[in-house]
Amino acid sequence: MPMWLLDKMLTKLIRAGKLVITDYDGKVYEYGPGGPVPDGQGGTYDQPIRIRLTDKKASGHIARYPQVGAGEAFMWGWLHVEEPYDIRDMILYVTGQAKVHGDRALQPQGPMKRLIQKTAAKVDSINLKSKARKNAEHTYNLTRRLYELFLDEDRQYTMGYHRTTDVSLEKAQLDKKALIAGKMYMQKAREMDRPMRVLDIGCGWGGLAHYLNKHYGCEVLGVALAPDQIAFCKERAKQAGVDDKVKFKLMDYRDVEGTFDRISSVGLLEHVGTPHYPQFMEHTHRLLADDGVMFSHCCGRAGPPGFTDAWTRKYIFPGGYIPALSELVTESEKAGWQVMDVEAMRFHYSHTLEEWYNRTVLHREEITEMYDEQFYKMWLFYLAGAEQSFRHGTLVNWQLQYVKDRNAVPMIRDYMEEEATRLRNSEEPPAWHLDPALKQAAE
């Protein structure tokens, strides 16, 4: 497809600074009035952003569906961002100018293309047990070392709680766990004559389960569908000497039986799929004690229901869907839940993703050796693209507290922050063992 379609789109979109594109045939296209280039984070650059397209199919591939086309062009070496900038700079610059439209400027161009993608996304969100396990393995069964290279020391693969924007990733993740414990009303464990029983659905690498056991002496069952995640969790519990209290199982949450005082799901509902929300709400309702509390933390839309873009479904989270608040609340009410607290966590994830991106770049050589250059570029585009959605788009993180009986939690919300503050003051965050500063100090 000729350059005219991409040219038309960028002429309309770029309203500040300057973007210079050199097509595969050497022809140069310029967009924007010039002057300081917005960096998409409140600052500016003093040089134009320059891009080279090296394949004649690149411009058409990008213009038809920017989210997928630009990502694949970057992965395949069709799109190069010239120094001193990188792909994150380009994404934040372009999407910062599309901010008034949210992510719509990057979605399929034309009503028919949007309808096709929306339909495909709905079909993809049907996650029967066998498909759910396959999707989890696609996402979480990558090399352990990959996650170690860019996550925090506790391997939290969800939003950190950035009370200020200058805190370390380790501090933000520790504060996130403190906030979750407060919202789960975990201090109730001190009044019980037995250990509190907690179910952690989608337990990741076990960080939250260990945190809750450490601070409250509770018994935790963590379940997930990625074999290597569960293997790691079990190794970690055994090494810590708490494998009799903190247990992990490779199983679908739909197969869990028993009664629990608390249920947590952090970064889980994005993988459930909207067709399965009724089943999730009904089954967790059966599992929770009458005076219990369920807490959910997930990526969400600060607007009406939508659909997951094809890039994310294809390369990162197959079967995934980011829900609107209306979808979460409506289905919970049908199952008998009462929603006691809702918070939209705005912008926090953009700061987490920025640090993940920086840590990924720091380990470019090792990641390309483990996989290849195409995988490395895919990961960069994923992280930068996700960051812009939380920084410039309409994505937030929803935190919801559910109960069966509204007497299960105190009447005044202060208990949440009081407990979170106590926990924040009770320990210091660990140092990231891959921090270059630590290596230099050791040398």
Summary of the structure (lengths in Angstrom):
residues: 443
radius of gyration: 22.6
end to end distance: 54.3
largest distance: 75.7
contacts: 1486
relative contact order: 0.13
helix: 51%
strand: 18%
